[in-house]
Amino acid sequence: MSLSDTATPAASAAQPPRTPSASAVTKELVAKAGATRRRNAAKWKLRIGAVCTLIVIIPILLAQVLPLPDANHQDLSARRLAPLVDGHLFGTDQLGRDLLSRVLHGGQVSLTIGILAVVVSGAIGIILGAAAGYFGGWVDTVVSRVLEAQMSLPLLMMLLLVVALFGPSIPVITFVIAIAQWPEVARLTRSMVLVEREKPYVSAARILGLHRIQILIQHIIPNVIKQATLVVLLLLAQAVLLESALSFLGAGPQRPFATWGRIISDGQDYITTSWWMVTLPGLVIVLMVVGVNLLGDGLRDRPRRKKKGA
Amino acid sequence: MTTYILKRLGQGLLTVFLTVSTVFVLIRLAPGDPAVSYAGPLATTEQLAKVREQFGLDRPVLEQYWIFLQQLFTGNLGTSYSFQAPAMQVVAERMPYTLTLATASILLTAVVAIPLGVWMARRPDTNRELGVNVLTIAGQSMPDFWTGIMLLTGFAVLIPLFPASGFATWGGLVLPTVTIAILQIALISRMVRREMTSNFAAPYLTVARSRGVGSPALTWRYAMGNSAIPVFTALGTRFAAMLNGVVVVEVVFAWPGVGSLIVRALETRDYPLIQATVLLTALLAVAVQLVIDLAYPLLDPRVRLGKAAAA
């Protein structure tokens, strides 16, 4: 690591003039250095991640525009057709519904739930985490205790309980996933605000006579929000997985379209005769979650040039 | 030390109590009548009233809570509606199955994930490592129910190596264990990599290397020694979480554990059974957490539990 830190600036300084430099650092050495490899790895993760995500997300967004059969249209004469038969790219299910259309329309619901859940949990997490870090004292005690308590709760069991009891509507499921996810954001925000709080600009703002809440909202939160939002992508991946697990267990939304977990659990009974009904929707989930995870990972590992320059 | 244990026990019991009370409130808040699901949709009003009286559901909520608290301290949570047996007994009979599955999964995870994480940390961002890294990301991106069904189809139906469901022979343990372990290995190995990389970059390691300490000792005694606590904590926390029922995997493989029990209890609104499951699993999870904390001084001689509690 220490080698690479000294190697990179030397190389970038040597490159533009194109004159033979006296530096012993050759291009090969730079290419082998830890920092270069790290940057390349992050670049590849971002590329693969973007491709995987877009392959899934673009068709989902265009589901209404694409020439697809209606997702809920049943045709009992075309039951369990294999993929690519009769223009059904993913085949059909046990009621003759077009599987691709079901997956895309279900994906819209899954994604909506995921994004809403992440927005809600992000908002709760950032507000409570920032308050806990900045104000300290009893606010911190209360928030930290709630965080700890939630860690020791049987999470999936509680989520199932809430959904089973209050019905699998989209708001309930979104809320439940948000509740499951806010601790992660809150803990991260709290730890970053604890660091920011001690910086000189906060004292300066205080001396200028700004109110504490104003300092927190106008000055501290803008400084931490960029890093906090990096977690959001990872949370979105988790949210999609959690939603599919809930809907697999029968605690997922039914209207307007069945989501991914539900489609897979429907197809489970036909796995020996119609492999595509489980395999293909599952692959779609994997592709998208891998993509989102890779994007999140790559963004986190990417060297932040602006900060280094400043 | 004793004060520390007592304090942690107190906190743990408080958590269990709050959990159980939350569940009590949630159940009563929710729409839906357990008497209907017990007596069936064709029951007459008189029959429903009788069922409610039998289970004390016609009393005021506060009185129900008082009765519930009394039951809680005598360890008798009433009769399960659907099993017609003491709820605690029903859960206790299922517990060993979940324990077996969780233990097997965490052992497999530890055996694979720790060496894998170390391997990745020793050659970060090389092409091979990047490949494995992407694989671990894939591992944590696969929904476990889907992995389960795929393994089931592959190794129980197409190539009948293992039984498809239940726990009649030890072979039945393989597929559910592997399903759980795939996700856990992905998570834990990435965590090991993170811990080890930061330790490899630490100054004390450079000092040790310059003193001529060999590579295996640097990796395992120095870096691993300092990563032991976070890794052990992660493994322990995952294990504790699994005791709450590996719900999804148990459902896929029809595993007779607590996880599939809770799904059934929720479907039938079996109040005593839900309460008994939550109580027992929460107690076990708290106990495991306590054991993890008590093991810290063994892993790191610098840790003094009594002082940590005072600070």
Chai-1 contact restraints between the chains, C-beta under 6 A:
chainA,res_idxA,chainB,res_idxB,connection_type,confidence,min_distance_angstrom,max_distance_angstrom,comment,restraint_id
A,M1,B,A201,contact,1.0,0.0,6.0,A-B,restraint_1
A,R37,B,D125,contact,1.0,0.0,6.0,A-B,restraint_2
A,R38,B,D125,contact,1.0,0.0,6.0,A-B,restraint_3
A,A41,B,D125,contact,1.0,0.0,6.0,A-B,restraint_4
A,A41,B,L130,contact,1.0,0.0,6.0,A-B,restraint_5
A,A149,B,T15,contact,1.0,0.0,6.0,A-B,restraint_6
A,S152,B,T15,contact,1.0,0.0,6.0,A-B,restraint_7
A,L153,B,T19,contact,1.0,0.0,6.0,A-B,restraint_8
A,P154,B,N244,contact,1.0,0.0,6.0,A-B,restraint_9
A,P154,B,T281,contact,1.0,0.0,6.0,A-B,restraint_10
A,L156,B,V247,contact,1.0,0.0,6.0,A-B,restraint_11
A,M157,B,N244,contact,1.0,0.0,6.0,A-B,restraint_12
A,M157,B,I262,contact,1.0,0.0,6.0,A-B,restraint_13
A,L160,B,L266,contact,1.0,0.0,6.0,A-B,restraint_14
A,A164,B,L266,contact,1.0,0.0,6.0,A-B,restraint_15
A,L165,B,A30,contact,1.0,0.0,6.0,A-B,restraint_16
A,F166,B,A30,contact,1.0,0.0,6.0,A-B,restraint_17
A,L241,B,P143,contact,1.0,0.0,6.0,A-B,restraint_18
A,S244,B,P143,contact,1.0,0.0,6.0,A-B,restraint_19
A,A245,B,V248,contact,1.0,0.0,6.0,A-B,restraint_20
A,F248,B,F145,contact,1.0,0.0,6.0,A-B,restraint_21
A,Q268,B,I149,contact,1.0,0.0,6.0,A-B,restraint_22
A,I271,B,T153,contact,1.0,0.0,6.0,A-B,restraint_23
A,T272,B,V157,contact,1.0,0.0,6.0,A-B,restraint_24
A,V278,B,I149,contact,1.0,0.0,6.0,A-B,restraint_25
A,G282,B,W146,contact,1.0,0.0,6.0,A-B,restraint_26
A,I285,B,P143,contact,1.0,0.0,6.0,A-B,restraint_27
A,V286,B,S141,contact,1.0,0.0,6.0,A-B,restraint_28
A,V286,B,M142,contact,1.0,0.0,6.0,A-B,restraint_29
A,V289,B,S141,contact,1.0,0.0,6.0,A-B,restraint_30
A,V290,B,I137,contact,1.0,0.0,6.0,A-B,restraint_31
A,V290,B,A138,contact,1.0,0.0,6.0,A-B,restraint_32
A,V290,B,S141,contact,1.0,0.0,6.0,A-B,restraint_33
A,N293,B,I137,contact,1.0,0.0,6.0,A-B,restraint_34
A,N293,B,S141,contact,1.0,0.0,6.0,A-B,restraint_35
A,L294,B,I137,contact,1.0,0.0,6.0,A-B,restraint_36
